[in-house]
Amino acid sequence: MKTLICITGPLAAYKSSCALFLAKDLKLPAFMKDTFKETLCETLGARDRAENLRLSKTAVLLLETAAFSTLEAQDVALIEANFKQEELDHLVQACKARNIHLLCLYLGGSPEVLYARYLKRETSRHVAHRSAGTMTLDTFSQSVHDYERVVYPESCWRYDTETDPKLLFKAISKRLEAYLNS
């Protein structure tokens, strides 16, 4: 059976870094929502928050399209995004319709630790990710809690990213490799 690995979770949880590590370490095709969103923003622009949110939704659809096209020729593909509940529900249904096993890797952490990472990278982020301005800790914490309330598929591995990221990524890779080879 084909497998789609979906890395998800709140902002600043090392999702993209983990996806890049796993793609390289396990030689997997990988697609990240931010790559699509940044390209859309550079090409089409986003004058306000509403347009930016449309780009984000379009990026998720392009992410799915790329992954499903890849799974026509490959057995495994990896995607990464901070999926909202409706986006994840759509992905689950699309995988079921195509007889693709969906394995979610949820990366999280305490709001305070994630917020410190968020602030550290915020000023250097692509303009596509800054349309809402810099969040306060309260707003950011609410966002983290929103992702914790998402109903994830039965096959979902959860990881706390407050440990050394390189050690964490190696542990995930080892577990994933064993899982894919079983």
C-alpha positions, 0 to 999 in steps of 0.5 A: 500500500502507498504511504503518505507521511504528513508532518504537521503541528503548530508554528515553530515546531521544527516541521520543515527542518524535520521534513528536510532531514527525513527526505534526505535521510530516507531518500523520500520525495518531500513537499512543504506548504511554505515552498508553494505559498512563497512561490504563489506570493512572489508570482501573484502577490498578496495585498492583504490578509484575505489574499494571503489566506487564499494563497495558503489554502491554494498552497495546501491544495497544490501540496496534495496534488504534488504528493498524489502525483508522486504516489502514482510512481512512488510508494512513499511521499512526505508532506509538511504543513500546519494543517487546520482541521478542515484541511486535514479532514480533506486530506484524510478523505482524499487518501481513503479514496485513493487507498493511500495509508496516511501516517501523521507525525505531529510535532509540538511543544509548550507554547512558551518554547515554540513562541521563543523560536517563533520570535527568533525567526519572525523577522527573517521569514518570507513576506508570505508568512508575515501578513498577520504581523507578529503575534503576542504570546497569548495569541500564539498560545491559543494557536498552539492549543488550536492545533492540539485540539485537531482530531488527527488520524488513527495513525499519528505519532506525536513528538515533543520538539523541546529536545535536541532537534538532531537527536529527535529527527534521527529517532523519528527517522529510525522509527519511520524506516523500520515502519516503512520496511515492515 
